[in-house]
Amino acid sequence: MSLGRAETVRNWPHPFPLFPALTSDVGECRIVTLHDRYGMLERLVVTHADPRALITPSLLEAMTEGGPSPFFSLKPGPGGDHGGWLGWVLTVRGENRTVVYHLSEYLEEQNCYLMEWPD
């Protein structure tokens, strides 16, 4: 097993610039992943999860590559499946906690989604 590296959902694997007007009330979801010697994800720990965060479509697509994962799931939520990820529910299953986010708004200028804890 390799040493873990901290990866922030907001900028992994494809960074995008921060937008001051948005980030004043938007936090982040940070995870630490541990990979085996072949690079396969073995363990995931959620180190921080704010109620609201931003996520890129490319990261959502990366999470779904390779089929179902024990660590991430994306499913259409109520009113979801409008094309793109709007309305979908992202579940991140860490060994210490599970975090659920609803992809509530697409921010076209920033090419990212606002994800929020469901009420």
C-alpha positions as CSV (number, residue, x, y, z in Angstrom):
1,M,0.0,0.0,0.0
2,S,1.3,3.4,-0.9
3,L,1.2,6.5,1.4
4,G,-2.0,8.4,1.2
5,R,-2.2,11.7,-0.4
6,A,-4.8,14.4,0.4
7,E,-7.0,15.2,-2.5
8,T,-9.7,17.8,-2.5
9,V,-12.8,17.0,-4.4
10,R,-12.9,20.7,-5.4
11,N,-9.7,20.4,-7.4
12,W,-9.0,16.7,-8.1
13,P,-8.1,15.6,-10.7
14,H,-8.7,18.7,-12.8
15,P,-8.2,22.0,-11.0
16,F,-10.3,24.9,-11.8
17,P,-9.9,28.5,-10.5
18,L,-11.6,29.7,-7.4
19,F,-14.3,32.2,-7.8
20,P,-14.4,34.7,-4.8
21,A,-18.1,35.5,-5.4
22,L,-19.0,31.9,-5.0
23,T,-16.6,30.6,-2.5
24,S,-17.6,33.0,0.3
25,D,-20.4,30.6,1.3
26,V,-19.2,27.5,-0.5
27,G,-16.8,25.1,1.3
28,E,-15.2,21.9,0.2
29,C,-15.2,18.2,0.6
30,R,-11.7,16.8,1.3
31,I,-10.8,13.1,1.0
32,V,-7.6,11.1,1.5
33,T,-7.2,8.1,-0.7
34,L,-4.9,5.1,-0.2
35,H,-3.9,3.1,-3.3
36,D,-2.3,-0.3,-3.6
37,R,1.1,-0.7,-5.4
38,Y,-0.8,-1.0,-8.7
39,G,-2.6,2.3,-8.2
40,M,-6.0,0.9,-7.4
41,L,-8.0,2.7,-4.8
42,E,-8.0,0.7,-1.6
43,R,-9.3,3.0,1.1
44,L,-10.9,6.4,1.3
45,V,-11.2,8.7,4.4
46,V,-13.4,11.8,4.4
47,T,-11.3,14.4,6.3
48,H,-13.7,17.3,5.9
49,A,-17.1,17.9,4.4
50,D,-18.9,21.3,4.2
51,P,-22.7,21.4,3.5
52,R,-22.0,23.2,0.2
53,A,-19.1,22.6,-2.3
54,L,-18.3,22.8,-6.0
55,I,-17.5,19.9,-8.2
56,T,-16.6,19.7,-11.9
57,P,-18.3,17.5,-14.5
58,S,-14.9,15.9,-15.3
59,L,-14.5,14.7,-11.7
60,L,-18.0,13.3,-11.7
61,E,-17.2,11.4,-14.9
62,A,-13.9,10.2,-13.4
63,M,-15.9,8.8,-10.5
64,T,-18.0,6.7,-12.8
65,E,-15.2,5.3,-14.9
66,G,-14.7,1.6,-14.5
67,G,-18.2,0.9,-13.4
68,P,-19.6,0.7,-9.8
69,S,-17.3,1.7,-7.0
70,P,-17.5,0.8,-3.3
71,F,-16.5,4.4,-2.5
72,F,-18.6,6.6,-4.8
73,S,-22.1,6.4,-6.3
74,L,-24.0,8.8,-8.5
75,K,-27.8,8.3,-9.0
76,P,-30.5,10.4,-10.4
77,G,-32.4,12.1,-7.6
78,P,-35.9,13.4,-7.5
79,G,-36.3,15.5,-10.6
80,G,-32.8,14.4,-11.8
81,D,-31.6,13.1,-15.2
82,H,-32.1,16.4,-17.2
83,G,-29.0,15.7,-19.2
84,G,-25.8,16.4,-17.4
85,W,-25.6,15.8,-13.6
86,L,-28.2,18.3,-12.4
87,G,-30.5,16.8,-9.8
88,W,-28.3,13.7,-9.2
89,V,-27.2,12.5,-5.8
90,L,-23.5,11.9,-5.1
91,T,-22.7,9.5,-2.2
92,V,-19.1,9.4,-0.9
93,R,-18.5,6.4,1.4
94,G,-15.4,6.8,3.5
95,E,-14.2,4.3,6.1
96,N,-14.9,7.0,8.8
97,R,-18.1,8.6,7.4
98,T,-20.5,8.7,4.5
99,V,-21.4,12.1,2.9
100,V,-24.4,12.6,0.6
101,Y,-24.7,15.6,-1.7
102,H,-27.4,16.7,-4.1
103,L,-26.2,18.4,-7.3
104,S,-28.5,21.3,-7.1
105,E,-27.3,23.9,-9.6
106,Y,-25.0,24.0,-12.7
107,L,-22.8,27.1,-12.8
108,E,-22.2,27.4,-16.6
109,E,-19.6,30.2,-16.4
110,Q,-17.5,28.1,-14.0
111,N,-18.3,24.7,-15.6
112,C,-19.1,23.2,-12.2
113,Y,-22.0,22.0,-10.1
114,L,-23.0,23.3,-6.7
115,M,-23.5,20.2,-4.5
116,E,-25.4,20.5,-1.2
117,W,-26.4,18.2,1.6
118,P,-30.0,17.2,1.2
119,D,-32.5,18.7,3.6
